[in-house]
């Protein structure tokens, strides 16, 4: 990576971090106050007035700072215009809306920027957990300024995997399901951040994932030393025409290879 690219990634990260903090301030004004909630078509989940307010704040703040960047957000109708932009924001205004409207703590903001299909800056901010995860391409990943490193476990039959029991079946693992202890974290961005911390050894998602759920967390993983691919080992691509990745397999490179061999 050239120095100017690193400088751009760092500048973009600073922008995302500032925007995420503003989003948290706005969201906390709705939290625990019974915000209005609607249900999206096709059982796509709830959306609250806080989601929409945060989406507007972020779109105004970020696109004013980077007018040449495209915009992809869970709460904004998609436009093909982003496909011709040099870079795009990939945003989940409130990741974990169900937890948010239930006045729980397990929600946050997931913000990323992708250049040429690759995420180059990302923030996952969990305001009520006092956790701010950040990453810039080539600069490492951090939790509250502490560097993050992948676990060193290389045994697919030991350690802990972030996955649900229906994802560890013979049909999904022809070479034999891993015998790791299973745990779960929600929302998706926080799940990937927990893996980036090294608190877990792997994660597996065999179904499609919206880019706004995945982008920031994927960079946290690769910048903390993980391999992160689709379930069959193909590279992840972002700001796609149809912004949904086919799934995820992530672990440190040695464990990832062992798990992939069983797929």
C-alpha positions as CSV (number, residue, x, y, z in Angstrom):
1,X,0.0,0.0,0.0
2,X,1.3,3.4,-0.9
3,X,1.7,6.1,1.8
4,X,-1.0,8.3,0.3
5,X,-3.5,5.4,0.5
6,X,-2.6,4.9,4.1
7,X,-3.1,8.6,4.8
8,X,-6.5,8.5,3.1
9,X,-7.6,5.5,5.1
10,X,-6.6,7.2,8.3
11,X,-8.4,10.4,7.3
12,X,-11.5,8.4,6.4
13,X,-11.3,6.6,9.7
14,X,-11.2,9.9,11.6
15,X,-14.2,11.0,9.7
16,X,-16.2,7.8,10.4
17,X,-15.2,8.0,14.1
18,X,-16.5,11.6,14.4
19,X,-19.7,10.6,12.7
20,X,-20.2,7.5,14.8
21,X,-19.9,9.6,18.0
22,X,-22.5,12.1,16.7
23,X,-24.8,9.2,15.8
24,X,-24.5,7.8,19.3
25,X,-25.4,11.1,20.8
26,X,-28.5,11.3,18.7
27,X,-29.5,7.7,19.2
28,X,-29.2,7.9,23.0
29,X,-31.8,10.7,22.9
30,X,-34.3,8.1,21.7
31,X,-33.1,5.1,23.8
32,X,-35.5,4.0,26.5
33,X,-38.2,6.4,25.4
34,X,-40.4,4.1,23.4
35,X,-39.5,5.3,19.9
36,X,-42.0,4.7,17.1
37,X,-41.3,1.4,15.3
38,X,-42.4,0.1,11.9
39,X,-41.9,-3.4,10.4
40,X,-40.2,-3.7,7.0
41,X,-41.8,-5.8,4.3
42,X,-40.9,-9.5,3.8
43,X,-40.0,-10.0,7.5
44,X,-36.9,-7.9,7.1
45,X,-37.1,-6.7,10.7
46,X,-38.1,-3.5,12.5
47,X,-37.0,0.0,11.9
48,X,-37.4,2.8,14.4
49,X,-37.6,6.6,14.1
50,X,-34.1,6.6,15.7
51,X,-32.8,4.5,12.8
52,X,-34.1,7.0,10.3
53,X,-32.9,10.0,12.2
54,X,-29.4,8.6,12.6
55,X,-29.4,7.6,8.9
56,X,-30.2,11.2,7.9
57,X,-27.5,12.6,10.3
58,X,-24.9,10.3,9.0
59,X,-25.7,10.8,5.3
60,X,-25.6,14.6,5.7
61,X,-22.4,14.6,7.7
62,X,-20.5,12.1,5.7
63,X,-21.5,13.0,2.1
64,X,-20.8,16.7,2.9
65,X,-17.3,15.7,3.8
66,X,-16.7,13.3,0.9
67,X,-19.1,14.4,-1.9
68,X,-17.5,12.1,-4.4
69,X,-18.2,9.0,-2.4
70,X,-21.3,6.9,-2.9
71,X,-23.8,5.9,-0.3
72,X,-25.1,2.5,0.8
73,X,-27.2,2.3,3.9
74,X,-29.7,-0.1,5.4
75,X,-32.2,2.7,5.8
76,X,-31.8,4.5,2.5
77,X,-33.2,3.3,-0.8
78,X,-30.3,2.0,-2.9
79,X,-29.1,3.8,-6.0
80,X,-26.9,2.5,-8.8
81,X,-25.1,5.9,-8.7
82,X,-22.8,4.5,-6.0
83,X,-21.4,2.0,-8.5
84,X,-19.6,4.7,-10.5
85,X,-18.1,6.4,-7.5
86,X,-14.4,6.1,-6.5
87,X,-15.5,4.9,-3.0
88,X,-18.7,4.4,-1.1
89,X,-19.9,4.6,2.5
90,X,-21.4,1.4,3.8
91,X,-23.6,2.2,6.8
92,X,-25.8,0.5,9.3
93,X,-27.2,3.5,11.3
94,X,-28.3,1.3,14.2
95,X,-27.1,-2.3,14.2
96,X,-29.3,-4.2,16.6
97,X,-32.6,-2.3,16.2
98,X,-34.5,-5.0,18.2
99,X,-32.2,-4.5,21.2
100,X,-32.4,-0.7,20.8
101,X,-36.2,-0.6,20.9
102,X,-36.2,-3.0,23.9
103,X,-34.0,-0.5,25.7
104,X,-31.2,-3.0,25.9
105,X,-27.4,-2.4,25.6
106,X,-26.5,-4.6,22.7
107,X,-26.8,-2.2,19.8
108,X,-24.4,0.1,18.0
109,X,-23.4,1.9,14.8
110,X,-21.5,0.2,12.0
111,X,-19.7,2.5,9.5
112,X,-17.3,1.7,6.7
113,X,-15.8,3.0,3.5
114,X,-14.9,0.8,0.5
115,X,-12.5,1.7,-2.3
116,X,-12.5,-0.6,-5.3
117,X,-14.4,-3.4,-3.6
118,X,-12.2,-3.4,-0.5
119,X,-13.0,-1.9,2.9
120,X,-10.4,0.6,3.9
121,X,-11.8,2.2,7.0
122,X,-14.4,1.0,9.6
123,X,-15.9,1.8,12.9
124,X,-18.1,-0.3,15.2
125,X,-19.3,1.8,18.1
126,X,-21.3,0.2,21.0
127,X,-22.2,3.2,23.1
128,X,-23.7,1.5,26.1
129,X,-21.0,-1.1,26.2
130,X,-18.3,1.6,26.2
131,X,-16.6,-0.2,23.2
132,X,-15.3,1.6,20.1
133,X,-13.7,-0.7,17.5
134,X,-11.7,1.0,14.7
135,X,-9.6,-0.2,11.8
136,X,-7.9,1.4,8.8
137,X,-6.4,-0.6,6.0
138,X,-2.7,-1.3,6.8
139,X,-2.9,0.3,10.2
140,X,-4.3,-2.5,12.4
141,X,-7.5,-2.8,14.4
142,X,-8.1,-1.4,17.9
143,X,-10.6,-1.5,20.7
144,X,-10.6,1.8,22.6
145,X,-7.0,2.4,21.3
146,X,-5.8,-1.1,22.4
147,X,-4.5,-3.2,19.4
148,X,-6.5,-6.3,18.5
149,X,-4.9,-9.7,17.7
150,X,-6.5,-13.0,16.5
151,X,-6.4,-16.0,18.7
152,X,-3.7,-18.6,18.1
153,X,-5.8,-21.7,18.3
154,X,-5.4,-23.9,15.2
155,X,-7.5,-26.9,16.2
156,X,-11.0,-27.0,14.7
157,X,-12.1,-29.3,17.4
158,X,-11.1,-27.0,20.3
159,X,-11.8,-23.5,21.3
160,X,-14.9,-21.4,20.7
161,X,-16.8,-20.5,17.5
162,X,-19.4,-17.8,17.1
163,X,-22.1,-19.8,15.4
164,X,-25.5,-21.4,16.0
165,X,-26.0,-25.2,16.2
166,X,-27.9,-25.4,12.9
167,X,-24.8,-24.0,11.2
168,X,-22.7,-26.9,12.3
169,X,-24.2,-29.9,10.5
170,X,-22.9,-32.7,8.3
171,X,-24.4,-31.2,5.2
172,X,-22.6,-27.9,5.7
173,X,-19.3,-29.6,6.7
174,X,-18.8,-32.7,4.4
175,X,-15.3,-33.1,6.0
176,X,-16.8,-33.3,9.5
177,X,-18.3,-30.5,11.6
178,X,-15.9,-28.8,13.9
179,X,-16.3,-29.7,17.5
180,X,-15.7,-26.2,18.9
181,X,-17.8,-24.8,21.7
182,X,-20.5,-22.7,20.1
183,X,-21.6,-19.2,21.3
184,X,-23.6,-16.4,19.7
185,X,-23.4,-12.6,19.8
186,X,-25.7,-10.1,18.2
187,X,-25.8,-7.9,16.2
188,X,-23.5,-9.0,13.4
189,X,-21.0,-6.1,13.6
190,X,-20.5,-6.7,17.3
191,X,-20.1,-10.4,16.7
192,X,-17.2,-9.8,14.3
193,X,-15.7,-7.3,16.6
194,X,-15.7,-9.9,19.4
195,X,-13.9,-12.3,17.1
196,X,-11.4,-9.5,16.2
197,X,-10.7,-9.1,20.0
198,X,-9.4,-12.7,20.1
199,X,-12.1,-13.7,22.6
200,X,-13.3,-16.3,20.1
201,X,-11.5,-18.4,17.5
202,X,-13.7,-18.5,14.5
203,X,-17.1,-17.6,13.1
204,X,-19.2,-19.2,10.3
205,X,-22.3,-17.8,8.6
206,X,-23.5,-20.0,5.7
207,X,-26.2,-17.6,4.5
208,X,-26.1,-14.2,2.7
209,X,-25.2,-11.2,4.7
210,X,-26.0,-7.6,3.8
211,X,-22.9,-5.5,3.3
212,X,-23.9,-3.0,6.0
213,X,-23.8,-5.8,8.5
214,X,-20.5,-7.1,7.4
215,X,-18.2,-4.3,6.0
216,X,-16.8,-2.7,9.2
217,X,-16.5,-6.0,11.0
218,X,-14.7,-7.6,8.1
219,X,-12.0,-5.0,8.2
220,X,-11.6,-5.4,11.9
221,X,-11.0,-9.1,11.3
222,X,-8.4,-8.8,8.6
223,X,-6.6,-5.9,10.3
224,X,-6.4,-8.1,13.5
225,X,-4.8,-10.9,11.6
226,X,-7.8,-13.1,10.6
227,X,-8.6,-14.6,7.3
228,X,-12.1,-13.6,6.3
229,X,-13.7,-15.1,3.2
230,X,-17.0,-16.3,2.0
231,X,-18.0,-19.9,3.2
232,X,-16.1,-21.5,0.3
233,X,-12.9,-19.4,0.6
234,X,-13.6,-16.8,-2.0
235,X,-12.6,-13.2,-1.3
236,X,-15.2,-10.8,0.0
237,X,-16.2,-7.9,-2.3
238,X,-17.9,-4.7,-1.2
239,X,-20.1,-2.0,-2.8
240,X,-21.4,-4.7,-5.2
241,X,-24.3,-4.2,-7.5
242,X,-26.3,-6.6,-5.3
243,X,-24.8,-5.7,-1.9
244,X,-25.2,-9.0,-0.2
245,X,-22.2,-11.3,0.5
246,X,-22.8,-15.1,0.2
247,X,-21.8,-15.7,3.9
248,X,-18.6,-15.7,6.0
249,X,-15.9,-18.0,7.3
250,X,-13.3,-16.2,9.5
251,X,-10.5,-17.3,11.8
252,X,-6.7,-16.9,12.0
253,X,-5.2,-18.1,8.8
254,X,-4.1,-21.5,10.0
255,X,-7.4,-22.3,11.6
256,X,-9.3,-20.9,8.6
257,X,-7.4,-23.3,6.3
258,X,-8.3,-26.2,8.6
259,X,-12.0,-25.2,8.6
260,X,-12.1,-24.6,4.9
261,X,-10.7,-28.1,4.3
262,X,-13.8,-29.5,6.0
263,X,-16.2,-27.5,3.7
